């Protein structure tokens, strides 16, 4: 139980990539972390791209971000929705400012772009948003996982084993 004292936010909205939410959440919970699903509304059931549901524990406005050790942003199409919420961008900026773990996979980089935190940061993502990432000032790599300080990024579902390992290590070291 490496992460028994860690609390993590996992952002949810409709059309998240099912595996990119649930595999990291289960991995962190399996290591003892408390992971709260946080969406626009508390108690709302959001559907993944392939129909897997996720019920939010809290609304964006219900949580106190300073009580958490990190945040996970899943991919899919949900990042395009999540980045439109000022509360989400503030959560990501807070985590960045305090060098708390930020996990992002696939299209989740859109949220970090909108939060304005990628200038000079080494990252990866789905190749489909490579240009978006580099235009935001990121240094993009085509690798399964890239860790730059407290930011852990990954490309897509086949990379989830490496991503999970990197997340556990990042939270262990924070």
Secondary structure per residue as TSV (DSSP state, phi and psi in degrees):
chain	resnum	aa	ss	phi	psi
A	1	X	-	360.0	67.2
A	2	X	T	-61.8	-28.0
A	3	X	T	-113.7	27.7
A	4	X	T	-62.2	-20.3
A	5	X	T	-104.9	13.6
A	6	X	-	-102.4	142.2
A	7	X	E	-120.9	132.6
A	8	X	E	-132.1	139.9
A	9	X	E	-93.2	131.8
A	10	X	E	-118.4	114.8
A	11	X	E	-75.0	140.6
A	12	X	-	-135.6	144.7
A	13	X	-	-160.1	168.4
A	14	X	T	-57.3	148.1
A	15	X	T	72.1	25.0
A	16	X	B	-66.2	156.5
A	17	X	-	-79.2	115.7
A	18	X	H	-49.7	-52.8
A	19	X	H	-67.2	-34.6
A	20	X	H	-72.2	-17.4
A	21	X	H	-89.9	-57.5
A	22	X	H	-72.9	-35.6
A	23	X	H	-65.1	-49.6
A	24	X	H	-63.2	-38.5
A	25	X	H	-60.9	-48.4
A	26	X	H	-65.4	-37.8
A	27	X	H	-62.4	-47.2
A	28	X	H	-67.3	-41.1
A	29	X	H	-63.0	-38.0
A	30	X	H	-62.8	-25.1
A	31	X	T	-92.1	3.3
A	32	X	T	102.2	-3.7
A	33	X	-	-70.8	150.0
A	34	X	E	-90.8	120.4
A	35	X	E	-119.1	119.6
A	36	X	E	-102.1	131.9
A	37	X	E	-83.5	126.3
A	38	X	E	-126.3	122.9
A	39	X	E	-131.9	-171.8
A	40	X	S	-59.9	-38.6
A	41	X	S	-126.5	145.1
A	42	X	T	-74.6	143.5
A	43	X	T	71.7	11.4
A	44	X	-	-87.3	140.2
A	45	X	E	-97.2	119.2
A	46	X	E	-103.5	145.7
A	47	X	E	-107.4	134.6
A	48	X	-	-74.5	172.2
A	49	X	T	-55.8	-32.5
A	50	X	T	-106.3	13.2
A	51	X	S	95.1	-1.2
A	52	X	-	-72.7	127.0
A	53	X	E	-82.5	156.6
A	54	X	E	-144.0	117.4
A	55	X	E	-94.6	127.1
A	56	X	-	-72.0	139.3
A	57	X	S	-80.9	-35.5
A	58	X	E	-141.6	160.7
A	59	X	E	-89.3	157.9
A	60	X	G	-50.1	-40.0
A	61	X	G	-82.3	-6.6
A	62	X	G	-87.1	-19.7
A	63	X	-	-97.1	160.5
A	64	X	-	-112.4	100.2
A	65	X	G	-56.9	-30.2
A	66	X	G	-67.0	-13.7
A	67	X	G	-84.4	-2.9
A	68	X	-	-109.5	154.1
A	69	X	S	-97.3	-7.5
A	70	X	E	177.5	177.8
A	71	X	E	-142.6	141.7
A	72	X	E	-113.5	133.7
A	73	X	E	-119.4	111.3
A	74	X	-	-77.7	164.4
A	75	X	-	-89.4	-147.6
A	76	X	B	88.8	-152.9
A	77	X	S	-95.0	-8.1
A	78	X	H	-62.2	-33.1
A	79	X	H	-58.3	-31.2
A	80	X	H	-66.3	-28.8
A	81	X	H	-82.4	-45.9
A	82	X	H	-58.5	-37.2
A	83	X	T	-70.9	-5.5
A	84	X	T	-88.7	-6.0
A	85	X	-	-97.1	117.8
A	86	X	H	-56.1	-33.8
A	87	X	H	-63.6	-37.9
A	88	X	H	-66.3	-45.3
A	89	X	H	-63.5	-37.3
A	90	X	H	-66.4	-38.8
A	91	X	H	-60.3	-46.7
A	92	X	H	-64.9	-42.4
A	93	X	H	-63.7	-40.7
A	94	X	H	-60.2	-48.3
A	95	X	H	-59.7	-41.3
A	96	X	H	-65.8	-47.9
A	97	X	H	-59.4	-36.0
A	98	X	T	-97.4	10.2
A	99	X	T	51.6	43.5
A	100	X	-	-92.2	157.9
A	101	X	E	-63.2	131.5
A	102	X	E	-122.4	114.6
A	103	X	E	-103.7	129.2
A	104	X	E	-140.9	140.5
A	105	X	E	-138.0	144.1
A	106	X	G	63.0	-117.2
A	107	X	G	-81.6	-1.7
A	108	X	G	-60.8	-21.5
A	109	X	H	-55.7	-25.8
A	110	X	H	-57.8	-37.1
A	111	X	H	-67.5	-43.2
A	112	X	H	-66.6	-35.4
A	113	X	H	-60.7	-50.1
A	114	X	H	-65.3	-27.0
A	115	X	H	-77.7	-12.6
A	116	X	T	71.8	36.5
A	117	X	-	-114.3	9.7
A	118	X	-	-101.2	-0.7
A	119	X	T	-61.0	117.0
A	120	X	T	79.7	7.2
A	121	X	-	-93.2	135.6
A	122	X	E	-79.2	126.3
A	123	X	E	-146.9	170.9
A	124	X	-	-134.1	171.9
A	125	X	-	-170.6	-178.5
A	126	X	-	-60.0	140.0
A	127	X	G	-57.1	-21.2
A	128	X	G	-62.1	-22.3
A	129	X	G	-116.6	18.2
A	130	X	H	-53.5	-47.9
A	131	X	H	-62.4	-39.6
A	132	X	H	-60.5	-43.7
A	133	X	H	-64.6	-47.6
A	134	X	H	-69.2	-34.4
A	135	X	H	-66.1	-22.5
A	136	X	T	-86.9	1.5
A	137	X	T	98.6	-0.7
A	138	X	-	-72.7	157.4
A	139	X	E	-104.4	106.7
A	140	X	E	-91.0	138.0
A	141	X	-	-127.6	141.5
A	142	X	-	-92.5	76.6
A	143	X	S	-135.4	157.5
A	144	X	S	-58.9	-43.1
A	145	X	E	-143.6	139.0
A	146	X	E	-128.0	128.4
A	147	X	E	-114.9	122.5
A	148	X	E	-126.8	98.1
A	149	X	T	64.4	-117.4
A	150	X	T	-94.7	-0.9
A	151	X	E	-100.4	121.0
A	152	X	E	-113.9	119.0
A	153	X	E	-124.6	152.7
A	154	X	E	-145.5	162.7
A	155	X	-	-83.7	-55.3
A	156	X	S	-167.9	177.3
A	157	X	G	-49.5	-40.5
A	158	X	G	-60.5	-18.0
A	159	X	G	-92.2	3.0
A	160	X	H	-58.4	-37.9
A	161	X	H	-59.1	-46.2
A	162	X	H	-66.4	-38.7
A	163	X	H	-62.8	-46.1
A	164	X	H	-59.5	-44.3
A	165	X	H	-60.8	-43.6
A	166	X	H	-66.6	-37.5
A	167	X	H	-64.1	-47.0
A	168	X	H	-59.0	-44.1
A	169	X	H	-62.8	-43.3
A	170	X	H	-62.1	-44.9
A	171	X	H	-69.3	-32.7
A	172	X	H	-64.1	-36.5
A	173	X	T	-86.9	-2.4
A	174	X	-	-102.9	360.0
